[in-house]
Amino acid sequence: MNKPKKMVKPQTMKRVIKLLFECYPVMLPVTIFCILFSSAAAAVPDVFIQKVITIIEKWEPTSDWAGATKELVPGLIVLVVIYVLSLAAVYIYTQLMAFITQGFLAKLRSKLFDGMQNLPIRFFDTHKTGDIMSVYTNDIDTLRQLVSQAIPSLLRAGSVVVCVFGVMLYYSIWMTLILVLGVIAMMYVSKKMGGGSAKYFIRQQKSLGETEGYIQEMMNGQKIIKVFCRENEIQKGFDEVNEVLYKDGYKAHAYANSLGPVIMNIGNVLYVIMAVAGGLFYLSGIRNISLSLNPVFSIATAVTFLNMTKQFTGNVNQCSQQINAIVMAMAGAERIFEIMDEAPEVDDGYVTLVNAKIDDEGNITESKKRTGVWAWKHPHGDGTITYTRLAGDVTLDDVDFEYRDNHPILHNVTVFANPGQKVAFVGATGAGKTTITNLINRFYDIADGKIRYDGININKIKKSDLRRSLAIVLQDTNLFTGTVMDNIRYGNLDATDEECIKAATLVGADDFISRLPKGYETEITNNGANLSQGQRQMIAIARAAVADPPVMILDEATSSIDTRTEAIVQRGMDNLMKGRTVFVIAHRLSTVKNSDVIMVLEKGRIIERGTHEKLLEEKGKYYQLYTGAFELE
């Protein structure tokens, strides 16, 4: 087990406060003013009580009651006015704080989500989904507690402490010095115990994210777990991560729960000490050293100090209680800022995809209207602009790639895919087939070599435009909550219903969609749990078809479809692939037989290339795979 982390960084709190002021530059100061005003008003009663006791001390049975009353009434009126204003301030800041808290969290979630959209695929490949979700739920919630509860409580308690301390200093420096010694003891205990809880609260946040990540992973794999009867093993795995969370949480709260009672009892001891000291000062007739006009240490001063001591220590305890909430919030904020500070996907491309028109002489010009013809707009350093028609000519020239340093995946890969060609990649798992397609759409950047698209280096093409010219169908289908029509239209948001239906018909999906309860308006939930795997895959293929791209990538696109359905889809896909450059990755060698060129990969290298017939004649690796089994394992 790793040692507990140190306290959170001080700049984390500064960053949270800065974000708060950026979101609410006017409303937040108004709220803080109301909190401080209502808290300062809490010190007024002690002053009034001291004045009342002083008058009573001077009062005798033969004294003038009317005079005493006249002396008290103005102070009483002032007290009532201050309390009314304090009540108004409390109402204002509670309403504003509720608005600020929820608004701040909404803006923070939006900022976090917007930034996440710009992160590279590598980030999602290396972070658990459940751990990321924990940031949006648990870590954001710690900031809710900070903004709505901890900060207001800290401001209230802190301002009361300052005001009461000032009043105490005014009445008696001797008594105030005794109080200061007690406060030093409180601060020492708070530092020791609060620091201990802080270490484990930080670990608790991390453990919570890991636990939720494990739970989500197991929920997604329930079918596999049950098929292989691994319930007991999964339970043991959960018990392990849950035990770590339990220990971190126990230690954090053991420290935290002890802090309040300890501080409170120190306050009680201090109260007794102050009472004894006040009595001794009064009986000894010691001359008071203070800013007060009355140099004599009186009963009124002693009683007032006892009330203020209780109030002072109570608010110091309140401040110490916020340490845990602040530490948890800072631990959560650090995890939030870690994602927000992740380097976004680099995109230094300047070649863009535009609507184009082509005249009778073959000249290409840009059009503001949709023409159905696309071209690459390529600005040059001398100020000129050239237009190249989007054709789907893809070339990989001597490409090397590695996911991690010194762990090469592809070596000297060269591929020529002319417009309209169907290029297939076959090979064992881990040979590098999917990696090649990930490089074409720039999910990852190559280490060496060149990839050109219609003769343009893809590093010069803006990533969003590059990916807009491609369509991809993955083995793992992702459908979104919405109707079947919505999921097909996801490939082209401008597509009409007729175009979506045409795309579905083209790939053979219209038949089963029409037989759904509400046809194309059937709702899809939970990633298409109400559909078969093959139906989900056919919708994904229709989604790619409606995008109408010049280049398509089919990564095991028919692997989840039975043989009969595959034949139907294959006919539709053959129509779809006409005139397009298509990259096919398949384990079923029967699906790549009609490819223009088949490339056999082994350990990141292309060891054979040619047509189906040519490769069979060579009797190499492809021949062995094809004659040995139609399924490449």
DAHU-V639057 format. One record per pair of residues at least 24 apart in sequence whose C-alpha atoms are under 7 Angstrom apart, sorted by sequence separation. I is the first residue (numbers start at 0). J is the second residue. If there is no record, write none. Layout:
# DAHU-V639057
I/J + I/J
This chain:
# DAHU-V639057
277/301 + 351/375 + 352/376 + 392/416 + 393/417 + 350/375 + 351/376 + 392/417 + 440/465 + 350/376 + 351/377 + 392/418 + 440/466 + 533/559 + 47/74 + 108/135 + 350/377 + 391/418 + 532/559 + 533/560 + 350/378 + 390/418 + 508/537 + 550/579 + 551/580 + 552/581 + 553/582 + 554/583 + 555/584 + 210/240 + 508/538 + 549/579 + 550/580 + 551/581 + 552/582 + 553/583 + 554/584 + 555/585 + 210/241 + 274/305 + 544/575 + 549/580 + 550/581 + 551/582 + 552/583 + 553/584 + 554/585 + 273/305 + 506/540 + 270/305 + 484/519 + 506/541 + 483/519 + 484/520 + 206/243 + 207/244 + 482/519 + 483/520 + 588/625 + 206/244 + 270/308 + 482/520 + 483/521 + 503/541 + 104/143 + 270/309 + 482/521 + 483/522 + 502/541 + 482/522 + 483/523 + 589/629 + 40/81 + 203/244 + 481/522 + 482/523 + 588/629 + 40/82 + 481/523 + 502/544 + 587/629 + 588/630 + 100/143 + 480/523 + 481/524 + 502/545 + 587/630 + 203/247 + 480/524 + 586/630 + 587/631 + 40/85 + 202/247 + 203/248 + 400/445 + 401/446 + 480/525 + 586/631 + 100/146 + 266/312 + 399/445 + 400/446 + 480/526 + 499/545 + 100/147 + 398/445 + 399/446 + 400/447 + 479/526 + 498/545 + 37/85 + 199/247 + 200/248 + 399/447 + 478/526 + 36/85 + 199/248 + 398/447 + 399/448 + 477/526 + 478/527 + 97/147 + 398/448 + 37/88 + 96/147 + 199/250 + 200/251 + 397/448 + 398/449 + 487/538 + 37/89 + 199/251 + 396/448 + 397/449 + 490/542 + 263/316 + 396/449 + 489/542 + 490/543 + 34/88 + 197/251 + 262/316 + 395/449 + 396/450 + 487/541 + 488/542 + 491/545 + 33/88 + 34/89 + 196/251 + 395/450 + 487/542 + 490/545 + 491/546 + 33/89 + 196/252 + 394/450 + 395/451 + 486/542 + 490/546 + 259/316 + 394/451 + 488/545 + 34/92 + 196/254 + 393/451 + 394/452 + 33/92 + 195/254 + 196/255 + 393/452 + 476/535 + 392/452 + 393/453 + 476/536 + 507/567 + 259/320 + 391/452 + 392/453 + 507/568 + 30/92 + 192/254 + 193/255 + 391/453 + 506/568 + 390/453 + 476/539 + 389/453 + 507/571 + 30/95 + 506/571 + 30/96 + 192/258 + 505/571 + 506/572 + 472/539 + 255/323 + 472/540 + 189/258 + 472/543 + 471/543 + 470/543 + 133/208 + 470/546 + 185/262 + 130/208 + 133/211 + 470/548 + 129/208 + 130/209 + 469/548 + 185/265 + 468/548 + 469/549 + 470/550 + 471/551 + 472/552 + 473/553 + 474/554 + 22/103 + 130/211 + 468/549 + 469/550 + 470/551 + 471/552 + 472/553 + 473/554 + 474/555 + 129/211 + 130/212 + 468/550 + 469/551 + 470/552 + 471/553 + 472/554 + 473/555 + 474/556 + 129/212 + 473/556 + 19/103 + 128/212 + 472/556 + 474/558 + 127/212 + 129/215 + 181/269 + 350/459 + 351/460 + 348/458 + 349/459 + 350/460 + 351/461 + 348/459 + 349/460 + 350/461 + 347/459 + 348/460 + 349/461 + 352/464 + 348/461 + 351/464 + 347/461 + 348/462 + 173/288 + 346/461 + 171/287 + 172/288 + 346/462 + 38/155 + 42/159 + 171/288 + 172/289 + 41/159 + 171/289 + 35/154 + 39/158 + 170/289 + 34/154 + 35/155 + 38/158 + 39/159 + 42/162 + 169/289 + 170/290 + 34/155 + 38/159 + 42/163 + 168/289 + 169/290 + 170/291 + 169/291 + 35/158 + 39/162 + 197/323 + 200/326 + 201/327 + 204/330 + 200/327 + 204/331 + 193/322 + 197/326 + 201/330 + 170/300 + 189/319 + 167/304 + 163/307 + 163/311 + 160/311 + 432/584 + 160/314 + 160/315 + 156/314 + 391/549 + 419/577 + 156/315 + 390/549 + 391/550 + 419/578 + 420/579 + 421/580 + 422/581 + 423/582 + 424/583 + 425/584 + 418/578 + 419/579 + 420/580 + 421/581 + 422/582 + 423/583 + 424/584 + 425/585 + 156/317 + 157/318 + 418/579 + 419/580 + 420/581 + 421/582 + 422/583 + 423/584 + 424/585 + 425/586 + 156/318 + 418/580 + 417/580 + 416/580 + 153/318 + 153/321 + 423/591 + 430/600 + 423/594 + 430/601 + 149/321 + 422/594 + 430/602 + 431/603 + 421/594 + 422/595 + 423/596 + 424/597 + 425/598 + 426/599 + 430/603 + 421/595 + 422/596 + 423/597 + 424/598 + 425/599 + 426/600 + 427/601 + 149/324 + 420/595 + 421/596 + 422/597 + 423/598 + 424/599 + 425/600 + 426/601 + 149/325 + 145/324 + 144/324 + 145/325 + 145/328 + 141/327 + 142/328 + 141/328 + 391/579 + 391/580 + 141/331 + 6/197 + 6/198 + 139/331 + 412/604 + 5/198 + 138/331 + 410/603 + 411/604 + 412/605 + 4/198 + 138/332 + 409/603 + 410/604 + 3/198 + 408/603 + 409/604 + 3/199 + 3/202 + 134/334 + 134/335 + 427/631 + 427/632 + 118/342 + 119/343 + 114/339 + 118/343 + 119/344 + 117/343 + 118/344 + 117/344 + 111/339 + 53/299 + 52/299 + 49/299 + 49/300 + 49/303 + 48/303 + 45/303 + 45/307 + 12/329 + 11/329 + 7/329 + 11/333 + 120/442 + 7/330 + 119/442
